[in-house]
Amino acid sequence: MKKVAVLGPILARWKDHVYLMKPFDKLSNQKLKFKAIDPLIFCYGCDSLKQAKNNFLGWLKLNKNEYDIFMGFALGGTLIQTVFDEGILDDKKVILFSSPSIADERLKSKISKILDYLDKADLTSALIAKEKIAANLDDYVINYKLSKMEKIEAIERMQLGFNLILQANLSVLEKVPKNTKVYIGEKSQLATPNNVKLPTDKQVIVPNASMRLFQDNLDFMLNELDKTIKEWCCE
């Protein structure tokens, strides 16, 4: 049984990670045990991405040997990239989904729109803007209600995560674990080949996909993951 640590994206409600994990149930390789990890647990109290990196690095030193594969979505994947230069994941398998290395001008522009709404405590508009940008939607309707406390927490979570993403500046990734792949949506507005700085031979462009890779091209992603994990596990 291979154990997989999955660092999620910025979710307004962490409990929604159950939907993020559902596609993994459809992998043909069922000898995988997944553990979802909220990336913001490494970010609370941090003013900089470097502080979050140090928190994540400390956690890895204690826990990395529990896992064979590390996966990261968006912020989770960016956080994983911050520790590459430490060499701590050199003996692990790494798979990243829609995870920018740097905050280029296009990314900053998109995220700033979301943060503007959050700064005004307009969570509804922030969530709609986030979904429209991430999933390339013309419109989006929120189909759940949040309590007052949930709204406060959601705003804090999104402000923290997006402000840290804006600090991403991993323009030179000199050390990348041998067994690494990063998946980028062909039509993604946030993570693009321009701001993902991993070597091109480790990049896979997902046809017709926004940032929501599994949502937009599930069969492609499942086939890719099955093939990649099979290759790695047979080395």
PyMOL commands that set and color helices and strands:
alter all, ss='L'
color gray80, all
select helices_A, chain A and resi 14-26+39-42+49-66+75-82+84-86+105-119+123-135+148-165+200-202+213-216+218-233
alter helices_A, ss='H'
color red, helices_A
select strands_A, chain A and resi 2-7+32-37+69-73+93-97+180-185+203-206
alter strands_A, ss='S'
color yellow, strands_A
deselect
rebuild
show_as cartoon
